[in-house]
């Protein structure tokens, strides 16, 4: 039995009864009113970068439905505060340590701090987590939204409604909130909010300046497509350096005019043999501001993939073992590419086609914008 399975069984035995009592207190579909919701708590106690970014659509949806409310977030890992700093509606981000059992005094202090607030609504954005369900039971909230696991007694209507639920982890909490509303109107058919860090204009401008310095260009330099590559990922999701070399050689043969920029991972080491201009930052928002100024970004499924998507740049995620339906970058020209059974050369062809499409649409938008500005000036 591996460590992950052991931990899940341990938490199941220890917290299962309490978790089941929480499930029984969840709102049924159609029971939530938009009135009287002023203080909201979102729970996503996971230290992984991608998981905190995946709640940004939920935050946007809560802002839309409850524009006068204040939101707190219970997360894990110090990066959560930096990631969510662009949301004016977020008052406080409580952060738990990565290993709860090793830091019980800190966990207790954090939970007690959150417990002092009487929330009107708590949303469990981690639908398959014993920890988040137990935390939900300890905190004070008049209403709670979440979906219990299939082996428990879910509120009556959810079993039917969940047949139409999206599988994507960023969309599912939004789906739950929309279906919990008593008067949702056409809300359920609206497009889902996209991942969004809400970078400021100043952050984007600084990112553009950093990228120009990296590539030794000026505003007068003719624009060429700059493609970002992040060659790292955890475990089986990672593609080795020889794979990336074949991929990039094919991409460069097809489009020699592309400029490649490597985004260096947290370990501070290039995974492409220092063959390309490289950018490293321990600040996630600085990293995102540089990525936002790229024309396209290519990487395996990882937290940085979600960071790139949330920066607004066209993102192509390469999937080998994880499920694109749950994690794919979505919206705009973002793409998920299933690499199973395909060569690096074949993947490079797919990516090149996707980049061509994204650049073509970007050029069209620029042309329309320029034409509109010219017409306005003439008038």
C-alpha positions in Angstrom: 0.0 0.0 0.0 1.5 3.3 -1.0 1.6 6.4 1.3 -1.2 8.2 -0.5 -3.6 5.3 -0.2 -2.7 4.8 3.5 -3.3 8.5 4.2 -6.7 8.4 2.5 -7.7 5.3 4.5 -6.5 6.8 7.7 -8.5 10.0 7.2 -11.5 7.9 6.1 -11.5 5.9 9.4 -10.8 8.9 11.6 -13.0 11.5 10.0 -15.6 9.5 8.0 -18.4 9.7 10.6 -18.0 13.5 11.0 -17.8 13.9 7.2 -21.1 12.1 6.8 -22.8 14.4 9.3 -21.5 17.4 7.2 -23.0 15.8 4.0 -26.4 15.7 5.6 -26.3 19.5 6.3 -25.5 20.6 2.8 -28.0 22.7 0.9 -30.2 20.9 -1.5 -30.6 22.2 -5.0 -32.8 25.4 -5.2 -32.5 26.2 -1.5 -30.1 29.2 -1.6 -31.4 32.8 -1.7 -29.2 35.6 -3.0 -30.5 37.8 -0.1 -28.7 37.8 3.2 -25.4 36.6 1.9 -22.7 39.0 3.0 -19.9 36.9 4.3 -18.7 33.9 2.2 -16.0 31.3 2.9 -14.5 29.2 0.1 -12.6 26.1 1.2 -9.8 24.6 -0.9 -7.2 23.3 1.5 -4.6 22.0 -1.0 -1.1 23.2 -1.4 -0.8 22.6 -5.1 -0.5 25.8 -7.2 -3.0 24.6 -9.8 -5.7 23.9 -7.3 -5.8 27.4 -5.9 -5.9 28.9 -9.4 -8.8 26.6 -10.2 -11.0 28.4 -7.7 -10.7 31.7 -9.5 -13.8 31.0 -11.7 -15.8 30.3 -8.5 -14.7 33.6 -7.0 -15.7 35.4 -10.1 -19.1 33.7 -10.0 -19.6 34.5 -6.3 -18.8 38.2 -7.1 -21.4 38.2 -9.8 -24.1 36.6 -7.8 -23.3 38.4 -4.5 -21.7 41.7 -5.6 -21.9 43.2 -2.1 -20.4 40.3 -0.3 -17.0 39.8 1.2 -15.1 36.5 0.6 -12.6 34.6 2.7 -10.6 31.7 1.4 -9.3 28.7 3.4 -6.4 27.4 1.4 -3.0 25.7 2.0 0.4 27.0 1.1 1.6 30.6 1.2 1.3 31.1 -2.6 -2.5 31.4 -2.2 -2.3 34.9 -0.9 -0.2 36.1 -3.8 -2.4 34.3 -6.4 -5.6 35.8 -5.1 -4.3 39.3 -4.4 -6.0 40.6 -7.5 -9.5 39.9 -6.2 -10.8 43.0 -4.4 -13.7 41.0 -2.9 -11.3 38.6 -1.1 -10.8 39.9 2.5 -8.6 37.3 4.0 -6.8 34.1 2.9 -6.3 31.6 5.7 -3.4 29.3 4.9 -2.9 25.8 6.4 0.5 24.1 6.4 1.2 21.4 3.8 1.4 18.6 6.4 -1.4 19.0 8.8 -0.5 16.3 11.3 3.1 17.8 11.7 1.8 21.3 12.5 -1.3 20.7 14.6 -0.9 23.9 16.8 -0.8 26.0 13.6 -3.7 24.2 12.1 -5.7 24.8 15.3 -4.8 28.5 15.4 -5.9 29.0 11.8 -9.1 27.1 12.1 -10.0 28.9 15.4 -9.3 32.3 13.6 -11.8 31.4 10.8 -14.3 30.0 13.3 -14.6 33.4 14.9 -16.4 34.6 11.8 -20.1 33.8 11.3 -20.3 33.1 7.6 -23.6 33.3 5.7 -22.3 30.8 3.1 -19.5 28.3 2.9 -18.6 26.6 -0.4 -16.5 23.5 -0.4 -14.6 23.7 -3.7 -12.7 20.4 -3.0 -15.5 17.9 -3.6 -13.4 14.8 -2.8 -11.6 15.9 0.4 -12.2 14.6 3.9 -10.2 17.5 5.2 -12.3 20.2 3.6 -15.6 18.5 4.7 -14.4 18.2 8.3 -13.2 21.8 8.3 -16.6 22.8 7.0 -18.2 21.1 10.0 -15.9 23.0 12.4 -16.5 26.5 10.9 -19.6 28.6 11.4 -21.8 29.0 8.3 -25.6 29.3 7.9 -25.5 27.6 4.5 -23.1 25.2 3.0 -22.7 24.1 -0.6 -20.8 21.0 -1.7 -21.4 17.6 -3.2 -20.9 14.5 -1.0 -19.2 11.4 -2.4 -21.4 8.9 -4.1 -21.3 6.4 -1.2 -23.1 8.8 1.1 -26.6 10.1 1.3 -26.6 13.2 -0.9 -29.4 15.7 -0.6 -32.3 14.4 -2.7 -32.0 16.4 -5.9 -28.3 16.4 -6.4 -28.0 12.8 -7.7 -30.2 13.8 -10.7 -28.6 17.2 -11.2 -25.1 15.8 -11.1 -25.7 13.8 -14.2 -25.3 17.0 -16.1 -22.4 18.3 -14.0 -19.1 19.3 -15.8 -16.1 17.2 -15.0 -13.7 20.1 -15.0 -12.5 20.9 -11.5 -12.8 24.7 -12.1 -16.3 24.5 -13.4 -17.8 22.1 -10.9 -18.0 24.4 -7.9 -19.6 27.1 -10.1 -22.1 24.5 -11.3 -22.9 23.6 -7.6 -23.5 27.3 -6.7 -25.7 27.9 -9.7 -27.9 24.9 -9.0 -28.1 25.7 -5.3 -29.8 29.0 -6.1 -33.5 29.2 -5.6 -33.9 31.8 -8.4 -31.2 31.1 -10.9 -33.0 32.2 -14.1 -30.8 31.4 -17.1 -27.7 31.3 -14.9 -27.1 27.6 -15.5 -26.7 28.1 -19.2 -24.2 31.0 -19.0 -20.6 30.4 -20.0 -18.3 29.4 -17.1 -15.9 32.1 -15.9 -12.3 31.5 -17.1 -9.3 31.1 -14.9 -8.1 34.7 -14.2 -5.4 36.1 -11.9 -6.6 39.6 -12.6 -3.2 41.0 -13.4 -3.1 44.8 -13.3 -2.1 47.0 -16.2 1.1 47.8 -14.3 1.9 44.2 -13.8 1.4 43.5 -17.5 3.5 46.5 -18.5 6.4 45.4 -16.2 6.1 41.9 -17.7 6.4 43.3 -21.2 9.4 45.3 -20.2 11.0 42.2 -18.7 10.4 40.2 -21.8 11.9 42.9 -24.1 15.0 43.0 -21.9 15.2 39.2 -22.0 15.0 39.2 -25.8 17.0 42.4 -26.3 14.2 44.1 -28.2 12.6 47.6 -28.2 9.1 48.8 -29.0 10.4 49.6 -32.5 11.6 46.1 -33.1 9.3 44.2 -35.6 7.0 41.9 -33.7 7.7 38.2 -34.0 5.8 35.3 -32.3 7.3 34.5 -28.9 6.5 31.1 -27.6 6.9 30.1 -24.0 7.8 26.6 -22.9 7.8 25.1 -19.5 9.4 21.7 -19.7 8.8 20.6 -16.1 5.9 18.7 -14.4 5.6 16.3 -11.5 5.9 12.5 -11.8 4.6 10.8 -14.8 3.2 14.0 -16.3 6.7 15.2 -17.1 8.3 14.8 -20.6 12.0 14.2 -20.6 14.5 16.6 -22.2 15.1 14.4 -25.3 11.3 14.5 -26.0 11.3 18.3 -25.8 14.3 18.5 -28.1 12.5 16.6 -30.8 9.4 18.6 -30.2 11.2 22.0 -30.4 13.3 21.0 -33.4 10.2 20.1 -35.4 8.4 23.3 -34.3 11.5 25.4 -35.3 11.8 23.7 -38.6 8.2 24.6 -39.4 8.4 28.1 -38.0 12.0 29.2 -37.8 10.8 32.8 -37.1 9.4 31.8 -33.7 11.3 32.9 -30.7 11.4 30.4 -27.8 11.6 31.4 -24.2 12.0 28.8 -21.4 10.2 29.4 -18.2 12.5 27.9 -15.5 10.8 25.9 -12.7 11.1 26.5 -9.0 14.2 24.3 -8.7 16.1 27.0 -10.7 17.5 24.7 -13.3 16.9 24.7 -17.0 15.2 21.6 -18.4 16.1 22.4 -22.0 19.9 22.5 -21.6 20.1 26.3 -21.4 19.5 26.5 -25.2 17.0 29.3 -25.1 16.5 32.7 -23.4 15.2 31.7 -19.9 13.1 33.5 -17.3 12.9 32.6 -13.6 11.0 34.2 -10.8 10.0 33.1 -7.3 7.1 35.5 -7.5 4.1 33.8 -9.2 2.5 37.1 -10.3 5.8 38.3 -11.8 6.0 35.0 -13.6 2.5 35.3 -14.8 3.0 38.9 -16.0 5.8 37.8 -18.3 3.8 34.8 -19.6 0.9 37.2 -20.3 3.0 38.9 -22.9 3.9 35.8 -24.8 2.0 34.9 -27.9 1.5 31.3 -26.8 2.5 29.0 -24.0 3.2 25.2 -24.2 3.7 22.9 -21.3 2.6 19.6 -19.7 -0.3 19.5 -17.3 1.0 21.4 -14.2 0.3 24.3 -11.9 2.2 26.6 -14.3 -0.1 25.5 -17.1 -3.0 26.9 -15.0 -1.0 30.0 -14.2 -0.4 30.6 -17.9 -4.1 30.1 -18.7 -5.0 32.5 -15.9 -2.6 35.1 -17.2 -4.7 35.3 -20.4 -2.2 34.0 -22.9 -3.1 31.2 -25.3 -2.1 28.0 -23.5 -1.6 24.6 -24.9 -1.5 21.8 -22.3 0.1 18.5 -23.1 -1.6 15.6 -21.3 -0.2 12.1 -21.0 -1.6 10.5 -17.8 -4.2 13.0 -16.4 -7.7 13.6 -17.6 -8.0 16.7 -19.9 -11.8 16.8 -19.1 -10.9 17.7 -15.5 -7.8 19.9 -15.9 -7.6 21.3 -19.5 -7.0 25.0 -20.1 -10.4 26.2 -21.5 -11.8 29.3 -23.1 -10.4 31.3 -26.0 -7.8 29.5 -28.1 -6.6 27.4 -25.2 -6.2 23.7 -26.1 -5.6 20.4 -24.5 -3.5 17.9 -26.5 -3.7 14.2 -25.7 -0.2 12.9 -26.3 -0.8 9.2 -25.8 0.5 7.2 -28.7 1.8 10.2 -30.5 5.4 11.2 -31.3 7.0 14.5 -30.4 6.9 15.4 -34.1 3.2 14.8 -34.3 2.5 16.8 -31.2 4.7 19.7 -32.6 2.5 19.7 -35.7 -0.7 20.0 -33.6 0.8 22.7 -31.5 2.0 24.6 -34.6 -1.5 24.5 -36.1 -2.9 25.8 -32.8 -0.4 28.6 -32.7 -1.2 29.6 -36.3 -4.9 29.8 -35.4 -4.3 31.8 -32.3 -1.9 34.2 -34.1 -4.4 34.6 -37.0 -7.2 35.5 -34.6 -4.9 37.9 -32.7 -3.9 39.7 -35.9 -7.6 39.9 -36.9 -8.5 41.5 -33.6 -5.6 44.0 -33.9 -6.7 44.9 -37.4 -10.3 45.5 -36.3 -9.1 47.6 -33.3 -6.8 49.7 -35.5 -9.6 50.2 -38.1 -12.0 51.3 -35.4 -9.5 53.7 -33.9 -8.8 55.2 -37.3 -12.5 55.6 -38.1 -13.1 57.3 -34.7 -10.2 59.7 -35.3 -11.5 60.6 -38.8 -15.0 61.3 -37.3 
